[in-house]
């Protein structure tokens, strides 16, 4: 009796894998070639997983909730931050804790008009705890210290007023702040964050004497006033930055209410729960 063609193909594939295994054992691999080989093997494993699922007569559920999934933890910490009350940035006082925060603009500067008074933050960030910190007291005052630095920088420059800024902050268990920050940046694309690559530089500190020739950050070009940045050449002109900011706001999602934010979080959690979306990084 002739064997089924799919079973013959399985035998051929198994033999090819064994041949690859023997070849890999004897080959002298460089770092890049090893990385490329491992990537190709990972792709094959994914294809085999998909084949196994396709052949199984019992289907998987549409979603499977794993509360330990790191990406979902980032969602939840970020969501908990958005659930906090907003307060004036000027009113932040010292408190224990490290974690995440978001800063919002409420003023009348034309460049920030699209997000003024909305739930789209102008900047989000994290404050990392000291090494091995387990309790909120052992985390020291990292979170409020970071907000205090931003408060001082905003207060000393032109074009914006400290009274026009509000913030949310959330102290979190050590280790969870990084994934939450990543999620907040991806969701909101805050115009002051380095990752947005437009109006960055708020968190930059004074240049050392050996780096005085560094270009002035776009933030310092739009908001002059930090003495250490005054003599540095501009990397981009004010007109160029203003145009890039306007283009960004024209295409970016502006979250006007907390309902808009919570809806986006719900969509994100649903997508990351999906067992069908194996392409999710």
Backbone as CSV, one residue per row, in Angstrom:
resi,resn,N_x,N_y,N_z,CA_x,CA_y,CA_z,C_x,C_y,C_z
1,UNK,0.857,-1.199,0.000,0.000,0.000,0.000,0.889,1.243,0.000
2,UNK,0.625,2.120,-0.934,1.436,3.331,-1.059,1.236,4.246,0.146
3,UNK,2.322,4.823,0.610,2.227,5.750,1.742,1.651,7.074,1.272
4,UNK,0.998,7.735,2.167,0.415,9.036,1.852,1.544,10.033,1.604
5,UNK,1.358,10.945,0.645,2.431,11.883,0.295,2.834,12.807,1.445
6,UNK,1.877,13.167,2.322,2.233,14.052,3.427,3.138,13.348,4.434
7,UNK,2.969,12.013,4.593,3.841,11.280,5.504,5.238,11.122,4.921
8,UNK,5.291,10.944,3.594,6.600,10.897,2.937,7.327,12.229,3.129
9,UNK,6.592,13.322,2.997,7.187,14.650,3.171,7.673,14.836,4.606
10,UNK,6.961,14.301,5.585,7.400,14.389,6.982,8.735,13.684,7.156
11,UNK,8.854,12.482,6.575,10.114,11.746,6.686,11.256,12.512,6.029
12,UNK,10.992,13.091,4.871,12.022,13.859,4.183,12.444,15.074,5.010
13,UNK,11.467,15.730,5.636,11.759,16.907,6.446,12.563,16.523,7.680
14,UNK,12.180,15.408,8.317,12.921,14.943,9.488,14.375,14.649,9.117
15,UNK,14.576,13.994,7.978,15.933,13.681,7.535,16.728,14.965,7.261
16,UNK,16.060,15.964,6.693,16.736,17.233,6.414,17.134,17.939,7.709
17,UNK,16.293,17.843,8.709,16.613,18.466,10.004,17.800,17.764,10.654
18,UNK,17.818,16.430,10.577,18.953,15.689,11.129,20.249,16.064,10.408
19,UNK,20.152,16.234,9.095,21.324,16.639,8.321,21.792,18.025,8.743
20,UNK,20.838,18.939,8.949,21.176,20.291,9.403,21.824,20.251,10.780
21,UNK,21.300,19.398,11.648,21.847,19.274,13.009,23.300,18.807,12.970
22,UNK,23.574,17.797,12.151,24.945,17.303,12.043,25.870,18.365,11.443
23,UNK,25.368,19.089,10.450,26.167,20.127,9.811,26.494,21.250,10.778
24,UNK,25.500,21.645,11.576,25.700,22.742,12.528,26.710,22.361,13.611
25,UNK,26.742,21.072,13.969,27.679,20.620,14.998,29.135,20.740,14.540
26,UNK,29.360,20.531,13.259,30.741,20.509,12.750,31.164,21.838,12.134
27,UNK,30.214,22.712,11.866,30.537,23.982,11.205,31.175,24.958,12.188
28,UNK,32.036,25.811,11.662,32.616,26.902,12.448,31.789,28.156,12.163
29,UNK,31.002,28.548,13.136,30.057,29.651,12.938,30.585,30.939,13.558
30,UNK,30.476,32.019,12.809,30.765,33.337,13.366,29.542,33.805,14.150
31,UNK,29.685,34.877,14.887,28.548,35.408,15.633,27.362,35.739,14.745
32,UNK,27.563,36.508,13.656,26.428,36.838,12.774,25.802,35.614,12.114
33,UNK,26.644,34.644,11.687,26.081,33.467,11.026,25.294,32.611,12.010
34,UNK,25.771,32.509,13.259,25.026,31.773,14.273,23.681,32.445,14.547
35,UNK,23.704,33.775,14.625,22.460,34.508,14.857,21.476,34.295,13.715
36,UNK,21.987,34.307,12.467,21.117,34.099,11.309,20.534,32.689,11.308
37,UNK,21.356,31.702,11.654,20.884,30.318,11.702,19.815,30.131,12.767
38,UNK,20.052,30.692,13.944,19.060,30.581,15.021,17.755,31.265,14.640
39,UNK,17.852,32.398,13.923,16.641,33.081,13.487,15.838,32.240,12.510
40,UNK,16.543,31.575,11.584,15.858,30.717,10.613,15.211,29.516,11.297
41,UNK,15.904,28.944,12.283,15.348,27.810,13.019,14.101,28.242,13.795
42,UNK,14.152,29.445,14.380,12.985,29.960,15.102,11.791,30.113,14.169
43,UNK,12.050,30.576,12.937,10.964,30.708,11.958,10.366,29.338,11.627
44,UNK,11.224,28.333,11.484,10.730,26.978,11.196,9.904,26.432,12.348
45,UNK,10.348,26.713,13.578,9.582,26.254,14.742,8.188,26.869,14.745
46,UNK,8.125,28.149,14.375,6.822,28.806,14.335,5.926,28.171,13.281
47,UNK,6.501,27.833,12.114,5.718,27.186,11.067,5.206,25.824,11.530
48,UNK,6.041,25.068,12.244,5.612,23.765,12.758,4.517,23.926,13.811
49,UNK,4.628,24.961,14.652,3.579,25.218,15.642,2.255,25.513,14.948
50,UNK,2.325,26.308,13.898,1.101,26.636,13.159,0.504,25.379,12.518
51,UNK,1.379,24.525,11.968,0.906,23.285,11.348,0.234,22.390,12.382
52,UNK,0.825,22.293,13.563,0.241,21.481,14.635,-1.141,21.990,14.998
53,UNK,-1.263,23.305,15.098,-2.571,23.886,15.442,-3.588,23.660,14.333
54,UNK,-3.132,23.758,13.075,-4.057,23.550,11.954,-4.579,22.121,11.910
55,UNK,-3.751,21.155,12.313,-4.142,19.749,12.249,-4.982,19.307,13.448
56,UNK,-4.909,20.066,14.539,-5.655,19.700,15.746,-7.149,19.922,15.506
57,UNK,-8.002,18.879,15.643,-9.440,19.048,15.400,-10.132,19.920,16.448
58,UNK,-9.459,20.132,17.580,-10.025,20.992,18.622,-9.362,22.368,18.516
59,UNK,-10.161,23.389,18.372,-9.618,24.732,18.172,-9.199,25.358,19.500
60,UNK,-8.278,26.299,19.411,-7.868,27.071,20.581,-8.905,28.150,20.894
61,UNK,-8.974,28.639,22.140,-9.854,29.775,22.420,-9.335,30.999,21.685
62,UNK,-10.209,31.981,21.470,-9.790,33.196,20.777,-8.734,33.946,21.571
63,UNK,-8.806,33.876,22.890,-7.842,34.556,23.736,-7.479,33.670,24.917
64,UNK,-6.279,33.898,25.442,-5.835,33.196,26.641,-5.137,34.216,27.535
65,UNK,-5.665,34.431,28.717,-5.142,35.480,29.593,-4.053,34.917,30.492
66,UNK,-2.854,35.470,30.355,-1.725,35.090,31.198,-1.249,36.333,31.938
67,UNK,-1.615,36.492,33.211,-1.270,37.719,33.937,0.223,37.891,34.164
68,UNK,1.018,36.836,33.909,2.467,36.964,34.092,3.176,37.385,32.806
69,UNK,2.445,37.510,31.697,3.045,37.925,30.443,3.645,39.328,30.597
70,UNK,4.949,39.515,30.360,5.588,40.821,30.602,4.933,41.972,29.861
71,UNK,4.511,41.732,28.608,3.898,42.828,27.862,2.576,43.264,28.492
72,UNK,1.812,42.287,29.006,0.554,42.640,29.660,0.808,43.369,30.967
73,UNK,1.866,42.991,31.674,2.200,43.707,32.907,2.487,45.166,32.594
74,UNK,3.192,45.413,31.502,3.424,46.793,31.090,2.127,47.533,30.837
75,UNK,1.169,46.861,30.187,-0.152,47.459,29.975,-0.800,47.837,31.304
76,UNK,-0.783,46.892,32.239,-1.509,47.099,33.481,-0.894,48.213,34.331
77,UNK,0.438,48.261,34.382,1.086,49.341,35.141,0.779,50.686,34.496
78,UNK,0.856,50.740,33.166,0.537,51.983,32.468,-0.921,52.378,32.699
79,UNK,-1.822,51.395,32.678,-3.230,51.670,32.919,-3.453,52.192,34.332
80,UNK,-2.750,51.612,35.303,-2.868,52.087,36.679,-2.381,53.529,36.804
81,UNK,-1.355,53.887,36.033,-0.886,55.280,36.040,-1.976,56.217,35.546
82,UNK,-2.619,55.875,34.441,-3.650,56.740,33.870,-4.844,56.866,34.814
83,UNK,-5.050,55.880,35.671,-6.162,55.931,36.623,-5.898,56.891,37.780
84,UNK,-4.647,57.351,37.928,-4.321,58.277,39.015,-4.838,59.677,38.699
85,UNK,-5.067,60.459,39.738,-5.494,61.845,39.550,-4.348,62.689,39.015
86,UNK,-4.675,63.648,38.169,-3.693,64.615,37.721,-3.537,65.702,38.778
87,UNK,-2.320,66.223,38.896,-2.064,67.299,39.856,-1.051,68.250,39.248
88,UNK,-1.012,69.491,39.708,-0.052,70.452,39.171,1.383,69.957,39.373
89,UNK,2.194,70.075,38.342,3.589,69.671,38.449,4.300,70.488,39.523
90,UNK,3.879,71.711,39.686,4.503,72.590,40.682,4.269,72.113,42.109
91,UNK,3.258,71.273,42.315,2.899,70.845,43.670,3.541,69.531,44.088
92,UNK,4.356,68.934,43.234,4.967,67.651,43.568,5.951,67.844,44.724
93,UNK,5.789,67.048,45.771,6.701,67.100,46.914,7.343,65.736,47.105
94,UNK,8.389,65.686,47.900,9.153,64.450,48.069,8.284,63.333,48.649
95,UNK,8.440,62.160,48.057,7.757,60.964,48.545,8.582,59.764,48.134
96,UNK,8.483,58.689,48.892,9.213,57.485,48.556,8.632,56.846,47.290
97,UNK,9.489,56.147,46.573,9.022,55.362,45.446,9.764,55.647,44.156
98,UNK,9.849,54.613,43.320,10.287,54.738,41.934,9.132,54.251,41.074
99,UNK,9.167,54.551,39.769,8.055,54.108,38.937,7.937,54.885,37.658
100,UNK,6.696,55.188,37.272,6.435,55.853,35.997,5.622,57.122,36.218
101,UNK,5.664,57.991,35.208,4.946,59.260,35.311,4.589,59.776,33.920
102,UNK,3.641,60.686,33.875,3.257,61.357,32.635,3.051,62.836,32.944
103,UNK,3.501,63.693,32.031,3.377,65.143,32.189,2.465,65.673,31.086
104,UNK,1.557,66.569,31.456,0.548,67.096,30.537,0.650,68.616,30.440
105,UNK,0.342,69.139,29.249,0.372,70.593,29.029,-1.048,71.129,28.933
106,UNK,-1.297,72.255,29.594,-2.643,72.844,29.584,-2.637,74.303,29.140
107,UNK,-1.493,74.809,28.679,-1.363,76.229,28.354,-1.791,76.585,26.943
108,UNK,-1.430,77.823,26.515,-1.888,78.345,25.232,-0.776,78.549,24.211
109,UNK,0.379,77.891,24.388,1.442,77.984,23.386,0.959,77.330,22.094
110,UNK,1.069,78.046,20.990,0.533,77.553,19.716,1.122,76.200,19.315
111,UNK,2.402,75.994,19.581,3.063,74.784,19.121,2.456,73.527,19.749
112,UNK,1.865,73.677,20.952,1.282,72.525,21.652,-0.240,72.559,21.682
113,UNK,-0.830,73.420,20.872,-2.287,73.581,20.888,-3.042,72.267,20.675
114,UNK,-2.599,71.373,19.780,-3.379,70.138,19.555,-3.517,69.246,20.777
115,UNK,-2.583,69.313,21.725,-2.667,68.427,22.893,-2.977,69.174,24.180
116,UNK,-3.046,70.492,24.143,-3.292,71.256,25.367,-4.642,70.895,25.971
117,UNK,-4.635,70.537,27.235,-5.868,70.209,27.935,-6.426,68.830,27.623
118,UNK,-5.689,68.031,26.857,-6.165,66.693,26.500,-5.531,65.644,27.424
119,UNK,-5.835,64.388,27.143,-5.235,63.275,27.875,-4.005,62.720,27.165
120,UNK,-3.499,63.451,26.191,-2.247,63.076,25.532,-1.099,63.767,26.255
121,UNK,-0.223,63.015,26.902,0.881,63.645,27.632,1.914,64.235,26.680
122,UNK,2.580,65.270,27.153,3.662,65.871,26.390,4.967,65.115,26.629
123,UNK,5.015,64.368,27.743,6.225,63.616,28.087,5.853,62.512,29.058
124,UNK,6.456,61.344,28.871,6.306,60.258,29.843,7.700,59.740,30.177
125,UNK,7.833,59.138,31.350,9.143,58.635,31.737,9.061,57.679,32.905
126,UNK,10.227,57.200,33.286,10.339,56.301,34.425,11.475,56.758,35.318
127,UNK,11.421,56.345,36.562,12.517,56.547,37.508,12.873,55.182,38.060
128,UNK,14.066,54.728,37.774,14.492,53.402,38.204,14.868,53.385,39.684
129,UNK,14.610,52.284,40.360,14.969,52.168,41.776,16.454,51.867,41.930
130,UNK,17.000,52.044,43.122,18.365,51.581,43.380,18.430,50.057,43.228
131,UNK,19.602,49.541,42.990,19.769,48.095,42.840,19.293,47.365,44.097
132,UNK,18.562,46.282,43.877,18.095,45.390,44.949,17.036,46.008,45.860
133,UNK,16.450,47.122,45.454,15.381,47.713,46.276,14.143,46.825,46.220
134,UNK,13.621,46.457,47.377,12.452,45.587,47.438,11.221,46.299,47.978
135,UNK,11.398,47.266,48.850,10.261,47.996,49.410,10.224,49.401,48.831
136,UNK,9.078,50.047,49.004,8.942,51.400,48.471,9.907,52.360,49.167
137,UNK,10.222,52.110,50.423,11.186,52.968,51.129,12.592,52.745,50.582
138,UNK,12.925,51.489,50.274,14.236,51.203,49.696,14.384,51.795,48.295
139,UNK,13.269,52.096,47.649,13.330,52.756,46.341,13.731,54.230,46.453
140,UNK,13.779,54.732,47.675,14.118,56.138,47.949,13.090,57.064,47.291
141,UNK,13.496,58.281,46.945,12.548,59.259,46.393,12.803,59.477,44.909
142,UNK,13.124,58.398,44.198,13.529,58.500,42.800,12.463,59.131,41.909
143,UNK,11.202,58.770,42.118,10.133,59.241,41.243,9.884,60.735,41.407
144,UNK,9.718,61.188,42.633,9.475,62.621,42.838,10.730,63.445,42.556
145,UNK,11.901,62.865,42.744,13.130,63.572,42.378,13.167,63.849,40.877
146,UNK,12.787,62.847,40.075,12.797,63.023,38.629,11.792,64.089,38.200
147,UNK,10.608,64.055,38.789,9.616,65.088,38.482,10.103,66.465,38.919
148,UNK,10.842,66.503,40.024,11.400,67.772,40.483,12.415,68.331,39.504
149,UNK,13.217,67.462,38.894,14.169,67.910,37.875,13.436,68.524,36.690
150,UNK,12.378,67.860,36.237,11.610,68.393,35.111,10.960,69.726,35.486
151,UNK,10.452,69.815,36.695,9.838,71.061,37.154,10.837,72.208,37.083
152,UNK,12.046,71.979,37.564,13.066,73.038,37.552,13.435,73.450,36.128
153,UNK,13.575,72.459,35.233,13.926,72.782,33.852,12.839,73.578,33.158
154,UNK,11.594,73.187,33.358,10.473,73.901,32.742,10.380,75.316,33.288
155,UNK,10.650,75.472,34.560,10.493,76.765,35.215,11.536,77.789,34.785
156,UNK,12.662,77.336,34.233,13.740,78.271,33.914,13.818,78.656,32.437
157,UNK,12.927,78.108,31.587,13.034,78.387,30.158,11.877,79.249,29.661
158,UNK,12.033,79.744,28.430,11.043,80.642,27.826,10.017,79.853,27.021
159,UNK,8.852,80.466,26.821,7.826,79.904,25.950,6.814,79.019,26.625
160,UNK,7.072,78.633,27.855,6.147,77.803,28.610,6.152,78.251,30.064
161,UNK,5.058,78.007,30.769,4.930,78.376,32.177,4.686,77.136,33.018
162,UNK,5.367,77.049,34.141,5.220,75.889,35.016,3.770,75.678,35.432
163,UNK,3.034,76.761,35.601,1.635,76.662,36.030,0.761,75.923,35.019
164,UNK,1.258,75.761,33.792,0.472,75.124,32.735,0.791,73.634,32.587
165,UNK,1.420,73.044,33.595,1.767,71.624,33.509,1.164,70.846,34.667
166,UNK,0.634,69.683,34.332,0.113,68.745,35.320,0.818,67.402,35.138
167,UNK,0.664,66.533,36.110,1.335,65.232,36.003,0.527,64.151,36.704
168,UNK,0.814,62.937,36.306,0.397,61.736,37.027,1.659,60.965,37.357
169,UNK,1.685,60.301,38.487,2.829,59.464,38.836,2.339,58.231,39.569
170,UNK,3.121,57.174,39.468,2.749,55.915,40.101,4.006,55.182,40.543
171,UNK,4.146,54.975,41.839,5.238,54.146,42.362,4.863,52.690,42.146
172,UNK,5.804,51.902,41.608,5.509,50.507,41.288,6.608,49.600,41.825
173,UNK,6.297,48.338,41.928,7.280,47.355,42.361,8.493,47.386,41.442
174,UNK,9.668,47.321,42.018,10.901,47.394,41.236,10.900,46.369,40.101
175,UNK,11.284,46.829,38.917,11.388,45.957,37.758,10.268,46.112,36.757
176,UNK,9.143,46.689,37.165,8.001,46.806,36.262,7.913,48.161,35.568
177,UNK,8.733,49.119,35.971,8.629,50.457,35.419,9.068,50.528,33.956
178,UNK,10.025,49.695,33.563,10.569,49.782,32.205,9.532,49.376,31.155
179,UNK,8.846,48.247,31.368,7.857,47.802,30.382,6.679,48.765,30.327
180,UNK,6.331,49.377,31.444,5.242,50.357,31.446,5.632,51.594,30.642
181,UNK,6.867,52.057,30.811,7.317,53.230,30.050,7.288,52.948,28.554
182,UNK,7.755,51.767,28.162,7.748,51.402,26.743,6.339,51.461,26.180
183,UNK,5.383,50.919,26.927,4.000,50.927,26.447,3.456,52.350,26.346
184,UNK,3.738,53.188,27.331,3.253,54.565,27.311,3.818,55.336,26.116
185,UNK,5.095,55.129,25.817,5.719,55.826,24.687,5.104,55.360,23.376
186,UNK,4.903,54.056,23.235,4.315,53.544,21.994,2.884,54.019,21.802
187,UNK,2.143,54.101,22.874,0.737,54.502,22.772,0.588,55.984,22.480
188,UNK,1.281,56.826,23.243,1.055,58.270,23.174,2.001,59.016,22.231
189,UNK,3.142,58.445,21.908,4.151,59.132,21.096,4.362,60.568,21.587
190,UNK,4.729,60.745,22.843,4.820,62.105,23.401,5.877,62.935,22.671
191,UNK,5.539,64.176,22.385,6.374,65.012,21.535,7.710,65.355,22.182
192,UNK,7.822,65.321,23.508,9.087,65.632,24.169,9.978,64.404,24.381
193,UNK,9.489,63.218,24.130,10.302,62.028,24.371,11.353,61.840,23.275
194,UNK,12.522,61.370,23.665,13.593,61.133,22.694,13.141,60.204,21.580
195,UNK,12.319,59.210,21.934,11.915,58.202,20.965,11.098,58.781,19.813
196,UNK,10.434,59.921,20.041,9.649,60.552,18.985,10.543,61.277,17.990
197,UNK,11.777,61.599,18.396,12.826,62.125,17.517,12.496,63.494,16.921
198,UNK,11.767,64.302,17.653,11.419,65.627,17.127,11.824,66.732,18.096
199,UNK,11.164,66.784,19.262,11.383,67.895,20.186,11.932,67.344,21.500
200,UNK,13.028,66.630,21.402,13.608,65.960,22.567,14.642,66.861,23.236
201,UNK,14.974,66.524,24.489,16.036,67.239,25.179,15.686,67.692,26.581
202,UNK,14.439,67.521,27.012,14.059,67.943,28.358,14.955,67.306,29.406
203,UNK,15.209,66.013,29.281,15.969,65.288,30.298,17.468,65.419,30.171
204,UNK,17.928,66.183,29.187,19.371,66.333,29.001,19.955,67.193,30.102
205,UNK,21.130,66.794,30.588,21.814,67.549,31.627,22.938,68.372,31.009
206,UNK,23.509,69.243,31.787,24.564,70.118,31.295,25.724,69.354,30.701
207,UNK,26.235,69.838,29.576,27.358,69.189,28.925,28.636,69.391,29.733
208,UNK,29.499,68.384,29.710,30.818,68.513,30.312,31.681,69.410,29.447
209,UNK,32.782,69.897,30.017,33.643,70.805,29.280,34.186,70.173,28.012
210,UNK,34.311,68.833,27.993,34.837,68.140,26.819,33.817,67.982,25.706
211,UNK,32.553,68.304,26.001,31.503,68.134,24.988,30.747,69.425,24.743
212,UNK,31.380,70.554,24.940,30.706,71.833,24.767,30.265,72.066,23.321
213,UNK,30.890,71.352,22.391,30.539,71.551,20.987,29.309,70.750,20.568
214,UNK,28.695,70.028,21.500,27.487,69.277,21.169,26.415,70.201,20.628
215,UNK,25.599,69.675,19.717,24.493,70.473,19.205,23.455,70.727,20.295
216,UNK,22.816,71.862,20.200,21.730,72.189,21.123,20.546,71.276,20.824
217,UNK,19.912,70.762,21.844,18.753,69.894,21.623,17.600,70.714,21.058
218,UNK,16.693,70.079,20.311,15.509,70.802,19.824,14.723,71.444,20.961
219,UNK,14.666,70.783,22.115,13.929,71.349,23.248,14.542,72.679,23.684
220,UNK,15.868,72.731,23.719,16.542,73.968,24.121,16.454,75.041,23.040
221,UNK,16.275,74.642,21.782,16.074,75.619,20.716,14.702,76.268,20.836
222,UNK,13.690,75.456,21.098,12.321,75.985,21.224,12.136,76.711,22.546
223,UNK,12.813,76.227,23.593,12.650,76.800,24.932,14.007,77.195,25.512
224,UNK,14.577,78.305,25.042,15.894,78.727,25.552,15.798,79.178,27.008
225,UNK,16.919,79.018,27.712,16.933,79.470,29.095,17.894,78.698,29.969
226,UNK,18.245,77.460,29.562,19.224,76.706,30.336,20.615,77.227,29.951
227,UNK,21.295,77.786,30.914,22.545,78.493,30.633,23.573,77.610,29.959
228,UNK,23.687,76.359,30.379,24.717,75.480,29.834,24.493,75.154,28.367
229,UNK,23.247,75.345,27.854,22.950,75.022,26.456,23.005,76.247,25.553
230,UNK,23.133,77.433,26.126,22.981,78.655,25.344,24.040,78.812,24.259
231,UNK,25.259,78.339,24.487,26.320,78.534,23.509,26.447,77.431,22.480
232,UNK,25.646,76.396,22.577,25.759,75.266,21.653,25.066,75.571,20.326
233,UNK,25.606,75.085,19.215,24.957,75.309,17.917,23.650,74.537,17.810
234,UNK,22.721,75.065,17.042,21.431,74.403,16.871,21.547,73.243,15.892
235,UNK,21.011,72.101,16.285,20.971,70.955,15.373,19.894,71.160,14.313
236,UNK,18.786,71.779,14.701,17.685,72.081,13.789,17.183,73.481,14.105
237,UNK,16.697,74.170,13.073,16.180,75.518,13.276,14.811,75.477,13.944
238,UNK,14.428,76.599,14.508,13.110,76.697,15.154,11.996,76.424,14.155
239,UNK,12.132,76.963,12.931,11.097,76.733,11.913,10.998,75.262,11.551
240,UNK,12.134,74.591,11.428,12.115,73.175,11.082,11.459,72.349,12.182
241,UNK,11.800,72.664,13.429,11.203,71.935,14.552,9.697,72.154,14.596
242,UNK,9.285,73.410,14.426,7.852,73.732,14.474,7.088,72.979,13.392
243,UNK,7.678,72.882,12.211,7.032,72.150,11.120,6.925,70.665,11.447
244,UNK,7.983,70.096,12.008,7.973,68.678,12.364,6.953,68.390,13.462
245,UNK,6.839,69.306,14.418,5.856,69.136,15.484,4.442,69.158,14.908
246,UNK,4.173,70.129,14.023,2.843,70.229,13.416,2.522,68.981,12.605
247,UNK,3.500,68.483,11.857,3.284,67.266,11.070,3.006,66.067,11.983
248,UNK,3.719,66.013,13.108,3.511,64.915,14.048,2.089,64.928,14.591
249,UNK,1.633,66.091,15.038,0.292,66.169,15.605,-0.789,65.922,14.556
250,UNK,-0.474,66.212,13.298,-1.460,66.000,12.234,-1.715,64.524,11.984
251,UNK,-0.697,63.689,12.236,-0.877,62.254,11.964,-1.026,61.409,13.227
252,UNK,-0.647,61.947,14.374,-0.683,61.167,15.615,-2.099,61.080,16.172
253,UNK,-2.350,60.032,16.923,-3.615,59.883,17.628,-3.608,60.801,18.842
254,UNK,-4.591,61.706,18.929,-4.719,62.597,20.080,-5.809,62.032,20.995
255,UNK,-5.442,61.728,22.220,-6.394,61.190,23.191,-6.996,62.359,23.965
256,UNK,-8.245,62.642,23.713,-8.864,63.837,24.293,-9.499,63.577,25.655
257,UNK,-9.930,62.356,25.903,-10.562,62.012,27.172,-9.962,60.733,27.716
258,UNK,-10.214,60.485,28.994,-9.737,59.220,29.573,-10.451,58.034,28.942
259,UNK,-11.683,58.231,28.482,-12.382,57.139,27.799,-11.624,56.718,26.543
260,UNK,-11.069,57.687,25.813,-10.271,57.375,24.629,-9.061,56.513,25.013
261,UNK,-8.438,56.864,26.135,-7.247,56.135,26.580,-7.612,54.718,26.990
262,UNK,-8.665,54.571,27.796,-9.059,53.247,28.272,-9.483,52.346,27.108
263,UNK,-10.119,52.929,26.094,-10.498,52.142,24.918,-9.253,51.625,24.200
264,UNK,-8.233,52.467,24.093,-6.985,52.042,23.452,-6.306,50.947,24.263
265,UNK,-6.331,51.064,25.586,-5.745,50.023,26.437,-6.490,48.702,26.243
266,UNK,-7.813,48.763,26.181,-8.605,47.546,26.013,-8.266,46.871,24.691
267,UNK,-8.114,47.663,23.629,-7.749,47.093,22.331,-6.370,46.443,22.405
268,UNK,-5.440,47.119,23.076,-4.087,46.591,23.178,-4.035,45.274,23.935
269,UNK,-4.779,45.188,25.037,-4.796,43.956,25.822,-5.439,42.831,25.017
270,UNK,-6.496,43.147,24.281,-7.156,42.134,23.458,-6.200,41.609,22.395
271,UNK,-5.429,42.488,21.771,-4.482,42.070,20.740,-3.377,41.200,21.329
272,UNK,-2.889,41.541,22.505,-1.798,40.782,23.090,-2.283,39.491,23.735
273,UNK,-3.584,39.400,24.001,-4.165,38.143,24.501,-4.385,37.143,23.371
274,UNK,-4.439,37.635,22.119,-4.846,36.794,21.001,-3.841,35.681,20.758
275,UNK,-4.323,34.476,20.684,-3.455,33.331,20.397,-3.169,33.199,18.909
276,UNK,-3.919,33.916,18.089,-3.705,33.842,16.653,-2.610,34.782,16.172
277,UNK,-2.294,35.801,16.980,-1.317,36.805,16.543,0.088,36.398,16.966
278,UNK,0.644,35.423,16.247,1.984,34.954,16.586,3.061,35.895,16.101
279,UNK,2.698,36.882,15.286,3.691,37.820,14.770,3.960,38.947,15.722
280,UNK,3.200,39.027,16.820,3.404,40.095,17.797,4.800,40.013,18.378
281,UNK,5.593,41.127,18.313,6.961,41.059,18.828,6.997,40.938,20.330
